[in-house]
Amino acid sequence: PSEPGTAAGGNSGIMLTGLVPSLLINGRTGRSRLVEDKDGKIDRVIALPERQQIAVIEEDSPLIKLYCDETLAYVDCLRGHKGQALAVFELKDTRFLATSATDRTVRLWGMYTSAPRAV
């Protein structure tokens, strides 16, 4: 995971603005998207290259929102954690995503379906 308020993922080209922490900008296309929830403060942005998506984790939220890495369009939301979401990982050579949260759980999700698989 990246530091709060920063982007992650090498060549993802996704950036956060410093003055508006809820604005995502695709550095390759110049497209931007305002990301809103309770207070809209983004804690982490994680590139998911296998899915061609980015995961957005907001402060104090158990949700992990998924956006298309090219258009920044909202795609899906991973729901199930009871505590603040902390991280998302693509498990290489599998069909799973793994997420962790302050509720001390690791959850597995279908790589392409976002269906919950295990806790």
A tleap script that builds the chain and sets N, CA, C and O, in Angstrom:
source leaprc.protein.ff14SB
mol = sequence {
  NPRO SER GLU PRO GLY THR ALA ALA GLY GLY
  ASN SER GLY ILE MET LEU THR GLY LEU VAL
  PRO SER LEU LEU ILE ASN GLY ARG THR GLY
  ARG SER ARG LEU VAL GLU ASP LYS ASP GLY
  LYS ILE ASP ARG VAL ILE ALA LEU PRO GLU
  ARG GLN GLN ILE ALA VAL ILE GLU GLU ASP
  SER PRO LEU ILE LYS LEU TYR CYS ASP GLU
  THR LEU ALA TYR VAL ASP CYS LEU ARG GLY
  HIE LYS GLY GLN ALA LEU ALA VAL PHE GLU
  LEU LYS ASP THR ARG PHE LEU ALA THR SER
  ALA THR ASP ARG THR VAL ARG LEU TRP GLY
  MET TYR THR SER ALA PRO ARG ALA CVAL
}
set mol.1.N position { 0.808 -1.192 0.000 }
set mol.1.CA position { 0.000 0.000 0.000 }
set mol.1.C position { 0.847 1.249 0.000 }
set mol.1.O position { 1.989 1.246 0.459 }
set mol.2.N position { 0.289 2.291 -0.507 }
set mol.2.CA position { 1.013 3.550 -0.560 }
set mol.2.C position { 0.774 4.352 0.705 }
set mol.2.O position { -0.068 3.991 1.528 }
set mol.3.N position { 1.513 5.436 0.858 }
set mol.3.CA position { 1.300 6.335 1.969 }
set mol.3.C position { -0.015 7.064 1.767 }
set mol.3.O position { -0.438 7.259 0.628 }
set mol.4.N position { -0.676 7.475 2.849 }
set mol.4.CA position { -1.928 8.207 2.699 }
set mol.4.C position { -1.760 9.421 1.803 }
set mol.4.O position { -0.785 10.164 1.916 }
set mol.5.N position { -2.728 9.614 0.907 }
set mol.5.CA position { -2.714 10.765 0.021 }
set mol.5.C position { -1.784 10.642 -1.162 }
set mol.5.O position { -1.538 11.634 -1.848 }
set mol.6.N position { -1.254 9.453 -1.428 }
set mol.6.CA position { -0.381 9.277 -2.575 }
set mol.6.C position { -0.910 8.163 -3.458 }
set mol.6.O position { -1.766 7.380 -3.048 }
set mol.7.N position { -0.395 8.103 -4.662 }
set mol.7.CA position { -0.813 7.050 -5.587 }
set mol.7.C position { 0.213 5.936 -5.578 }
set mol.7.O position { 1.372 6.139 -5.215 }
set mol.8.N position { -0.228 4.760 -5.982 }
set mol.8.CA position { 0.663 3.604 -6.033 }
set mol.8.C position { 0.527 2.925 -7.368 }
set mol.8.O position { -0.449 3.142 -8.085 }
set mol.9.N position { 1.502 2.099 -7.713 }
set mol.9.CA position { 1.314 1.223 -8.847 }
set mol.9.C position { 2.225 1.441 -10.019 }
set mol.9.O position { 1.866 1.067 -11.136 }
set mol.10.N position { 3.370 2.019 -9.830 }
set mol.10.CA position { 4.330 2.093 -10.922 }
set mol.10.C position { 3.815 2.854 -12.115 }
set mol.10.O position { 3.762 4.084 -12.084 }
set mol.11.N position { 3.431 2.152 -13.177 }
set mol.11.CA position { 3.024 2.775 -14.423 }
set mol.11.C position { 1.540 3.082 -14.504 }
set mol.11.O position { 1.027 3.331 -15.595 }
set mol.12.N position { 0.837 3.071 -13.381 }
set mol.12.CA position { -0.608 3.290 -13.422 }
set mol.12.C position { -0.942 4.681 -13.937 }
set mol.12.O position { -1.986 4.858 -14.565 }
set mol.13.N position { -0.096 5.668 -13.696 }
set mol.13.CA position { -0.359 7.017 -14.155 }
set mol.13.C position { -1.441 7.716 -13.357 }
set mol.13.O position { -1.858 8.810 -13.739 }
set mol.14.N position { -1.914 7.133 -12.264 }
set mol.14.CA position { -2.961 7.732 -11.460 }
set mol.14.C position { -2.322 8.610 -10.404 }
set mol.14.O position { -1.363 8.205 -9.747 }
set mol.15.N position { -2.852 9.813 -10.239 }
set mol.15.CA position { -2.318 10.753 -9.268 }
set mol.15.C position { -3.455 11.286 -8.418 }
set mol.15.O position { -4.621 11.214 -8.807 }
set mol.16.N position { -3.113 11.814 -7.266 }
set mol.16.CA position { -4.047 12.551 -6.436 }
set mol.16.C position { -3.586 13.987 -6.403 }
set mol.16.O position { -2.387 14.263 -6.387 }
set mol.17.N position { -4.545 14.909 -6.393 }
set mol.17.CA position { -4.141 16.293 -6.250 }
set mol.17.C position { -3.833 16.572 -4.799 }
set mol.17.O position { -4.444 15.981 -3.908 }
set mol.18.N position { -2.898 17.461 -4.550 }
set mol.18.CA position { -2.530 17.791 -3.182 }
set mol.18.C position { -3.555 18.662 -2.480 }
set mol.18.O position { -3.737 18.544 -1.269 }
set mol.19.N position { -4.225 19.531 -3.215 }
set mol.19.CA position { -5.169 20.446 -2.596 }
set mol.19.C position { -6.558 19.855 -2.453 }
set mol.19.O position { -7.296 20.235 -1.545 }
set mol.20.N position { -6.925 18.945 -3.320 }
set mol.20.CA position { -8.240 18.310 -3.264 }
set mol.20.C position { -8.010 16.814 -3.121 }
set mol.20.O position { -7.877 16.117 -4.127 }
set mol.21.N position { -7.960 16.297 -1.879 }
set mol.21.CA position { -7.601 14.888 -1.694 }
set mol.21.C position { -8.632 13.903 -2.202 }
set mol.21.O position { -8.400 12.697 -2.118 }
set mol.22.N position { -9.764 14.361 -2.727 }
set mol.22.CA position { -10.763 13.442 -3.250 }
set mol.22.C position { -10.815 13.463 -4.769 }
set mol.22.O position { -11.788 12.980 -5.349 }
set mol.23.N position { -9.808 14.001 -5.428 }
set mol.23.CA position { -9.782 14.074 -6.879 }
set mol.23.C position { -8.696 13.153 -7.424 }
set mol.23.O position { -7.520 13.301 -7.092 }
set mol.24.N position { -9.106 12.191 -8.272 }
set mol.24.CA position { -8.164 11.308 -8.956 }
set mol.24.C position { -7.902 11.876 -10.343 }
set mol.24.O position { -8.822 12.363 -11.000 }
set mol.25.N position { -6.655 11.817 -10.789 }
set mol.25.CA position { -6.312 12.275 -12.130 }
set mol.25.C position { -5.510 11.189 -12.812 }
set mol.25.O position { -4.537 10.684 -12.253 }
set mol.26.N position { -5.924 10.818 -14.047 }
set mol.26.CA position { -5.162 9.871 -14.838 }
set mol.26.C position { -4.108 10.667 -15.591 }
set mol.26.O position { -4.435 11.454 -16.478 }
set mol.27.N position { -2.831 10.460 -15.235 }
set mol.27.CA position { -1.739 11.209 -15.836 }
set mol.27.C position { -1.534 10.913 -17.311 }
set mol.27.O position { -0.970 11.735 -18.032 }
set mol.28.N position { -1.986 9.743 -17.775 }
set mol.28.CA position { -1.836 9.395 -19.194 }
set mol.28.C position { -2.890 10.075 -20.052 }
set mol.28.O position { -2.588 10.563 -21.141 }
set mol.29.N position { -4.141 10.110 -19.560 }
set mol.29.CA position { -5.232 10.629 -20.382 }
set mol.29.C position { -5.663 12.033 -19.992 }
set mol.29.O position { -6.328 12.715 -20.772 }
set mol.30.N position { -5.293 12.472 -18.797 }
set mol.30.CA position { -5.717 13.778 -18.316 }
set mol.30.C position { -7.123 13.774 -17.730 }
set mol.30.O position { -7.590 14.802 -17.239 }
set mol.31.N position { -7.804 12.632 -17.774 }
set mol.31.CA position { -9.144 12.544 -17.196 }
set mol.31.C position { -9.067 12.645 -15.679 }
set mol.31.O position { -8.089 12.216 -15.066 }
set mol.32.N position { -10.103 13.214 -15.085 }
set mol.32.CA position { -10.150 13.305 -13.630 }
set mol.32.C position { -11.518 12.866 -13.138 }
set mol.32.O position { -12.493 12.852 -13.890 }
set mol.33.N position { -11.571 12.511 -11.872 }
set mol.33.CA position { -12.834 12.060 -11.263 }
set mol.33.C position { -12.828 12.442 -9.797 }
set mol.33.O position { -11.855 12.207 -9.079 }
set mol.34.N position { -13.928 13.035 -9.364 }
set mol.34.CA position { -14.115 13.338 -7.955 }
set mol.34.C position { -14.646 12.093 -7.269 }
set mol.34.O position { -15.645 11.523 -7.706 }
set mol.35.N position { -13.996 11.670 -6.210 }
set mol.35.CA position { -14.391 10.478 -5.475 }
set mol.35.C position { -15.010 10.942 -4.166 }
set mol.35.O position { -14.360 11.622 -3.372 }
set mol.36.N position { -16.262 10.576 -3.942 }
set mol.36.CA position { -16.953 11.041 -2.743 }
set mol.36.C position { -17.524 9.878 -1.952 }
set mol.36.O position { -17.940 8.870 -2.523 }
set mol.37.N position { -17.540 10.023 -0.650 }
set mol.37.CA position { -18.229 9.113 0.256 }
set mol.37.C position { -18.605 9.958 1.457 }
set mol.37.O position { -19.104 11.071 1.293 }
set mol.38.N position { -18.376 9.455 2.660 }
set mol.38.CA position { -18.745 10.209 3.851 }
set mol.38.C position { -18.132 11.606 3.818 }
set mol.38.O position { -18.851 12.604 3.792 }
set mol.39.N position { -16.830 11.670 3.818 }
set mol.39.CA position { -16.161 12.961 3.739 }
set mol.39.C position { -15.259 13.037 2.525 }
set mol.39.O position { -14.642 14.072 2.274 }
set mol.40.N position { -15.175 11.957 1.769 }
set mol.40.CA position { -14.439 11.961 0.518 }
set mol.40.C position { -12.930 11.976 0.645 }
set mol.40.O position { -12.244 12.136 -0.364 }
set mol.41.N position { -12.377 11.813 1.856 }
set mol.41.CA position { -10.926 11.868 2.003 }
set mol.41.C position { -10.315 10.531 1.627 }
set mol.41.O position { -10.602 9.512 2.255 }
set mol.42.N position { -9.481 10.534 0.615 }
set mol.42.CA position { -8.822 9.311 0.163 }
set mol.42.C position { -7.634 9.013 1.067 }
set mol.42.O position { -6.794 9.877 1.319 }
set mol.43.N position { -7.580 7.774 1.549 }
set mol.43.CA position { -6.467 7.331 2.382 }
set mol.43.C position { -5.402 6.645 1.532 }
set mol.43.O position { -4.210 6.896 1.706 }
set mol.44.N position { -5.837 5.768 0.602 }
set mol.44.CA position { -4.897 5.025 -0.244 }
set mol.44.C position { -5.485 4.794 -1.626 }
set mol.44.O position { -6.698 4.671 -1.797 }
set mol.45.N position { -4.588 4.739 -2.612 }
set mol.45.CA position { -4.935 4.356 -3.980 }
set mol.45.C position { -3.978 3.240 -4.366 }
set mol.45.O position { -2.761 3.383 -4.249 }
set mol.46.N position { -4.544 2.115 -4.830 }
set mol.46.CA position { -3.727 0.942 -5.128 }
set mol.46.C position { -4.020 0.474 -6.545 }
set mol.46.O position { -5.176 0.234 -6.893 }
set mol.47.N position { -2.982 0.342 -7.365 }
set mol.47.CA position { -3.142 -0.133 -8.738 }
set mol.47.C position { -3.389 -1.636 -8.749 }
set mol.47.O position { -2.719 -2.392 -8.045 }
set mol.48.N position { -4.361 -2.062 -9.558 }
set mol.48.CA position { -4.655 -3.484 -9.769 }
set mol.48.C position { -4.499 -3.758 -11.267 }
set mol.48.O position { -5.497 -3.830 -11.984 }
set mol.49.N position { -3.263 -3.910 -11.746 }
set mol.49.CA position { -3.022 -4.015 -13.186 }
set mol.49.C position { -3.685 -5.216 -13.858 }
set mol.49.O position { -4.087 -5.120 -15.018 }
set mol.50.N position { -3.807 -6.332 -13.164 }
set mol.50.CA position { -4.438 -7.510 -13.756 }
set mol.50.C position { -5.901 -7.229 -14.091 }
set mol.50.O position { -6.409 -7.698 -15.109 }
set mol.51.N position { -6.564 -6.476 -13.248 }
set mol.51.CA position { -7.972 -6.113 -13.450 }
set mol.51.C position { -8.118 -4.838 -14.276 }
set mol.51.O position { -9.226 -4.498 -14.690 }
set mol.52.N position { -7.031 -4.138 -14.517 }
set mol.52.CA position { -7.045 -2.830 -15.185 }
set mol.52.C position { -7.942 -1.862 -14.415 }
set mol.52.O position { -8.765 -1.145 -14.985 }
set mol.53.N position { -7.747 -1.873 -13.099 }
set mol.53.CA position { -8.526 -1.026 -12.206 }
set mol.53.C position { -7.620 -0.424 -11.153 }
set mol.53.O position { -6.469 -0.827 -10.986 }
set mol.54.N position { -8.171 0.555 -10.443 }
set mol.54.CA position { -7.510 1.076 -9.260 }
set mol.54.C position { -8.479 0.911 -8.100 }
set mol.54.O position { -9.693 1.030 -8.267 }
set mol.55.N position { -7.935 0.640 -6.936 }
set mol.55.CA position { -8.725 0.520 -5.716 }
set mol.55.C position { -8.532 1.795 -4.916 }
set mol.55.O position { -7.411 2.277 -4.758 }
set mol.56.N position { -9.633 2.338 -4.410 }
set mol.56.CA position { -9.587 3.539 -3.589 }
set mol.56.C position { -10.110 3.193 -2.204 }
set mol.56.O position { -11.218 2.680 -2.051 }
set mol.57.N position { -9.289 3.482 -1.200 }
set mol.57.CA position { -9.667 3.280 0.187 }
set mol.57.C position { -9.773 4.657 0.821 }
set mol.57.O position { -8.819 5.436 0.803 }
set mol.58.N position { -10.939 4.950 1.381 }
set mol.58.CA position { -11.163 6.243 2.010 }
set mol.58.C position { -10.972 6.135 3.513 }
set mol.58.O position { -11.105 5.052 4.083 }
set mol.59.N position { -10.660 7.260 4.160 }
set mol.59.CA position { -10.446 7.288 5.606 }
set mol.59.C position { -11.670 6.759 6.340 }
set mol.59.O position { -12.805 7.090 5.998 }
set mol.60.N position { -11.426 5.934 7.348 }
set mol.60.CA position { -12.472 5.411 8.236 }
set mol.60.C position { -13.573 4.652 7.509 }
set mol.60.O position { -14.705 4.608 7.990 }
set mol.61.N position { -13.271 4.061 6.374 }
set mol.61.CA position { -14.288 3.334 5.613 }
set mol.61.C position { -13.899 1.864 5.450 }
set mol.61.O position { -12.741 1.556 5.169 }
set mol.62.N position { -14.856 0.962 5.625 }
set mol.62.CA position { -14.585 -0.456 5.391 }
set mol.62.C position { -14.699 -0.827 3.914 }
set mol.62.O position { -14.392 -1.957 3.535 }
set mol.63.N position { -15.134 0.109 3.082 }
set mol.63.CA position { -15.362 -0.157 1.659 }
set mol.63.C position { -14.088 0.027 0.849 }
set mol.63.O position { -13.239 0.856 1.177 }
set mol.64.N position { -13.971 -0.760 -0.217 }
set mol.64.CA position { -12.885 -0.586 -1.184 }
set mol.64.C position { -13.556 -0.369 -2.528 }
set mol.64.O position { -14.175 -1.278 -3.080 }
set mol.65.N position { -13.429 0.852 -3.052 }
set mol.65.CA position { -14.088 1.197 -4.303 }
set mol.65.C position { -13.134 0.944 -5.466 }
set mol.65.O position { -11.945 1.253 -5.391 }
set mol.66.N position { -13.672 0.381 -6.532 }
set mol.66.CA position { -12.879 0.042 -7.711 }
set mol.66.C position { -13.272 0.929 -8.879 }
set mol.66.O position { -14.455 1.125 -9.160 }
set mol.67.N position { -12.258 1.464 -9.558 }
set mol.67.CA position { -12.448 2.347 -10.705 }
set mol.67.C position { -11.640 1.828 -11.883 }
set mol.67.O position { -10.577 1.237 -11.698 }
set mol.68.N position { -12.138 2.044 -13.087 }
set mol.68.CA position { -11.398 1.703 -14.304 }
set mol.68.C position { -10.132 2.548 -14.344 }
set mol.68.O position { -10.201 3.762 -14.154 }
set mol.69.N position { -8.974 1.932 -14.587 }
set mol.69.CA position { -7.731 2.701 -14.564 }
set mol.69.C position { -7.572 3.623 -15.769 }
set mol.69.O position { -6.746 4.535 -15.734 }
set mol.70.N position { -8.335 3.407 -16.821 }
set mol.70.CA position { -8.246 4.260 -18.013 }
set mol.70.C position { -9.215 5.443 -17.940 }
set mol.70.O position { -8.816 6.593 -18.125 }
set mol.71.N position { -10.483 5.150 -17.669 }
set mol.71.CA position { -11.519 6.199 -17.688 }
set mol.71.C position { -11.835 6.771 -16.320 }
set mol.71.O position { -12.471 7.820 -16.220 }
set mol.72.N position { -11.399 6.096 -15.264 }
set mol.72.CA position { -11.687 6.447 -13.871 }
set mol.72.C position { -13.169 6.291 -13.528 }
set mol.72.O position { -13.629 6.824 -12.518 }
set mol.73.N position { -13.914 5.570 -14.355 }
set mol.73.CA position { -15.325 5.318 -14.082 }
set mol.73.C position { -15.446 4.329 -12.918 }
set mol.73.O position { -14.664 3.385 -12.806 }
set mol.74.N position { -16.431 4.561 -12.063 }
set mol.74.CA position { -16.703 3.650 -10.947 }
set mol.74.C position { -17.123 2.304 -11.514 }
set mol.74.O position { -17.942 2.243 -12.431 }
set mol.75.N position { -16.559 1.206 -10.965 }
set mol.75.CA position { -16.837 -0.136 -11.473 }
set mol.75.C position { -17.549 -0.999 -10.437 }
set mol.75.O position { -18.558 -1.633 -10.744 }
set mol.76.N position { -17.031 -1.025 -9.216 }
set mol.76.CA position { -17.556 -1.952 -8.218 }
set mol.76.C position { -17.097 -1.510 -6.837 }
set mol.76.O position { -16.306 -0.577 -6.697 }
set mol.77.N position { -17.609 -2.199 -5.816 }
set mol.77.CA position { -17.231 -1.923 -4.438 }
set mol.77.C position { -17.100 -3.247 -3.700 }
set mol.77.O position { -17.997 -4.088 -3.766 }
set mol.78.N position { -15.984 -3.435 -2.995 }
set mol.78.CA position { -15.779 -4.625 -2.172 }
set mol.78.C position { -16.303 -4.307 -0.776 }
set mol.78.O position { -15.765 -3.438 -0.090 }
set mol.79.N position { -17.350 -5.010 -0.357 }
set mol.79.CA position { -17.996 -4.789 0.938 }
set mol.79.C position { -17.877 -6.051 1.773 }
set mol.79.O position { -18.021 -7.160 1.258 }
set mol.80.N position { -17.618 -5.884 3.052 }
set mol.80.CA position { -17.569 -7.045 3.922 }
set mol.80.C position { -16.737 -6.830 5.173 }
set mol.80.O position { -16.995 -7.459 6.200 }
set mol.81.N position { -15.748 -5.956 5.106 }
set mol.81.CA position { -14.952 -5.673 6.303 }
set mol.81.C position { -15.779 -4.868 7.291 }
set mol.81.O position { -16.645 -4.083 6.906 }
set mol.82.N position { -15.498 -5.075 8.565 }
set mol.82.CA position { -16.177 -4.328 9.622 }
set mol.82.C position { -15.354 -3.116 10.071 }
set mol.82.O position { -15.903 -2.147 10.596 }
set mol.83.N position { -14.045 -3.176 9.862 }
set mol.83.CA position { -13.160 -2.078 10.251 }
set mol.83.C position { -12.615 -1.361 9.032 }
set mol.83.O position { -12.910 -1.736 7.897 }
set mol.84.N position { -11.820 -0.331 9.267 }
set mol.84.CA position { -11.183 0.468 8.207 }
set mol.84.C position { -10.410 -0.437 7.256 }
set mol.84.O position { -9.553 -1.206 7.691 }
set mol.85.N position { -10.703 -0.354 5.972 }
set mol.85.CA position { -9.942 -1.103 4.969 }
set mol.85.C position { -8.509 -0.572 4.951 }
set mol.85.O position { -8.284 0.632 5.073 }
set mol.86.N position { -7.550 -1.474 4.798 }
set mol.86.CA position { -6.140 -1.092 4.821 }
set mol.86.C position { -5.423 -1.335 3.504 }
set mol.86.O position { -4.620 -0.506 3.077 }
set mol.87.N position { -5.702 -2.466 2.852 }
set mol.87.CA position { -4.914 -2.826 1.676 }
set mol.87.C position { -5.678 -3.766 0.756 }
set mol.87.O position { -6.613 -4.453 1.169 }
set mol.88.N position { -5.251 -3.777 -0.510 }
set mol.88.CA position { -5.766 -4.696 -1.528 }
set mol.88.C position { -4.564 -5.230 -2.289 }
set mol.88.O position { -3.664 -4.472 -2.653 }
set mol.89.N position { -4.551 -6.536 -2.527 }
set mol.89.CA position { -3.461 -7.151 -3.273 }
set mol.89.C position { -4.023 -8.099 -4.318 }
set mol.89.O position { -4.975 -8.831 -4.046 }
set mol.90.N position { -3.443 -8.092 -5.511 }
set mol.90.CA position { -3.731 -9.131 -6.496 }
set mol.90.C position { -2.815 -10.302 -6.162 }
set mol.90.O position { -1.601 -10.130 -6.060 }
set mol.91.N position { -3.380 -11.471 -5.994 }
set mol.91.CA position { -2.567 -12.647 -5.724 }
set mol.91.C position { -2.156 -13.254 -7.055 }
set mol.91.O position { -2.967 -13.868 -7.747 }
set mol.92.N position { -0.910 -13.080 -7.400 }
set mol.92.CA position { -0.402 -13.535 -8.697 }
set mol.92.C position { -0.608 -15.031 -8.872 }
set mol.92.O position { -0.530 -15.804 -7.917 }
set mol.93.N position { -0.872 -15.421 -10.112 }
set mol.93.CA position { -1.070 -16.820 -10.481 }
set mol.93.C position { -2.276 -17.459 -9.789 }
set mol.93.O position { -2.356 -18.682 -9.673 }
set mol.94.N position { -3.211 -16.626 -9.332 }
set mol.94.CA position { -4.468 -17.132 -8.771 }
set mol.94.C position { -5.605 -16.321 -9.384 }
set mol.94.O position { -5.377 -15.434 -10.207 }
set mol.95.N position { -6.791 -16.625 -8.985 }
set mol.95.CA position { -7.961 -15.866 -9.434 }
set mol.95.C position { -8.558 -15.070 -8.278 }
set mol.95.O position { -9.775 -14.914 -8.176 }
set mol.96.N position { -7.669 -14.563 -7.402 }
set mol.96.CA position { -8.157 -13.904 -6.197 }
set mol.96.C position { -7.513 -12.547 -5.948 }
set mol.96.O position { -6.375 -12.288 -6.339 }
set mol.97.N position { -8.286 -11.687 -5.282 }
set mol.97.CA position { -7.784 -10.475 -4.649 }
set mol.97.C position { -7.802 -10.759 -3.159 }
set mol.97.O position { -8.649 -11.518 -2.688 }
set mol.98.N position { -6.892 -10.169 -2.414 }
set mol.98.CA position { -6.901 -10.260 -0.958 }
set mol.98.C position { -7.015 -8.838 -0.420 }
set mol.98.O position { -6.375 -7.916 -0.925 }
set mol.99.N position { -7.843 -8.675 0.615 }
set mol.99.CA position { -7.973 -7.377 1.270 }
set mol.99.C position { -7.757 -7.566 2.766 }
set mol.99.O position { -7.990 -8.646 3.309 }
set mol.100.N position { -7.308 -6.500 3.423 }
set mol.100.CA position { -7.141 -6.544 4.870 }
set mol.100.C position { -7.749 -5.282 5.470 }
set mol.100.O position { -7.932 -4.273 4.789 }
set mol.101.N position { -8.058 -5.367 6.769 }
set mol.101.CA position { -8.693 -4.239 7.452 }
set mol.101.C position { -8.343 -4.261 8.930 }
set mol.101.O position { -7.742 -5.211 9.431 }
set mol.102.N position { -8.733 -3.192 9.618 }
set mol.102.CA position { -8.473 -3.098 11.051 }
set mol.102.C position { -9.332 -4.064 11.857 }
set mol.102.O position { -9.121 -4.202 13.062 }
set mol.103.N position { -10.288 -4.732 11.233 }
set mol.103.CA position { -11.079 -5.752 11.935 }
set mol.103.C position { -10.300 -7.059 12.090 }
set mol.103.O position { -10.836 -8.067 12.551 }
set mol.104.N position { -9.024 -7.023 11.694 }
set mol.104.CA position { -8.086 -8.151 11.821 }
set mol.104.C position { -8.477 -9.336 10.943 }
set mol.104.O position { -8.237 -10.490 11.298 }
set mol.105.N position { -9.080 -9.042 9.796 }
set mol.105.CA position { -9.420 -10.100 8.845 }
set mol.105.C position { -8.707 -9.872 7.523 }
set mol.105.O position { -8.368 -8.747 7.157 }
set mol.106.N position { -8.493 -10.965 6.828 }
set mol.106.CA position { -8.054 -10.943 5.434 }
set mol.106.C position { -9.167 -11.629 4.658 }
set mol.106.O position { -9.567 -12.746 4.987 }
set mol.107.N position { -9.660 -10.963 3.638 }
set mol.107.CA position { -10.743 -11.524 2.832 }
set mol.107.C position { -10.234 -11.801 1.426 }
set mol.107.O position { -9.407 -11.064 0.889 }
set mol.108.N position { -10.745 -12.877 0.843 }
set mol.108.CA position { -10.433 -13.214 -0.545 }
set mol.108.C position { -11.659 -12.924 -1.400 }
set mol.108.O position { -12.793 -13.170 -0.988 }
set mol.109.N position { -11.413 -12.394 -2.601 }
set mol.109.CA position { -12.460 -12.013 -3.534 }
set mol.109.C position { -12.113 -12.584 -4.902 }
set mol.109.O position { -10.936 -12.747 -5.224 }
set mol.110.N position { -13.116 -12.886 -5.703 }
set mol.110.CA position { -12.873 -13.320 -7.073 }
set mol.110.C position { -12.146 -12.229 -7.844 }
set mol.110.O position { -12.540 -11.065 -7.777 }
set mol.111.N position { -11.109 -12.576 -8.565 }
set mol.111.CA position { -10.292 -11.597 -9.291 }
set mol.111.C position { -11.127 -10.780 -10.275 }
set mol.111.O position { -10.953 -9.566 -10.386 }
set mol.112.N position { -12.018 -11.437 -10.976 }
set mol.112.CA position { -12.759 -10.745 -12.028 }
set mol.112.C position { -14.228 -10.523 -11.695 }
set mol.112.O position { -14.908 -9.763 -12.384 }
set mol.113.N position { -14.732 -11.181 -10.640 }
set mol.113.CA position { -16.143 -11.053 -10.299 }
set mol.113.C position { -16.377 -10.210 -9.054 }
set mol.113.O position { -17.495 -9.749 -8.823 }
set mol.114.N position { -15.351 -10.004 -8.259 }
set mol.114.CA position { -15.444 -9.306 -6.967 }
set mol.114.C position { -16.336 -10.039 -5.979 }
set mol.114.O position { -16.737 -9.467 -4.966 }
set mol.115.N position { -16.653 -11.299 -6.261 }
set mol.115.CA position { -17.483 -12.089 -5.340 }
set mol.115.C position { -16.651 -12.495 -4.132 }
set mol.115.O position { -15.512 -12.933 -4.293 }
set mol.116.N position { -17.201 -12.357 -2.911 }
set mol.116.CA position { -16.460 -12.795 -1.731 }
set mol.116.C position { -16.222 -14.299 -1.777 }
set mol.116.O position { -17.123 -15.061 -2.128 }
set mol.117.N position { -15.010 -14.732 -1.421 }
set mol.117.CA position { -14.645 -16.151 -1.480 }
set mol.117.C position { -14.370 -16.749 -0.126 }
set mol.117.O position { -14.790 -17.873 0.147 }
set mol.118.N position { -13.664 -16.016 0.743 }
set mol.118.CA position { -13.296 -16.565 2.054 }
set mol.118.C position { -12.884 -15.455 2.982 }
set mol.118.O position { -12.528 -14.362 2.543 }
set mol.119.N position { -12.934 -15.739 4.283 }
set mol.119.CA position { -12.468 -14.792 5.315 }
set mol.119.C position { -11.357 -15.473 6.084 }
set mol.119.O position { -10.796 -14.884 7.009 }
savepdb mol mol.pdb
quit
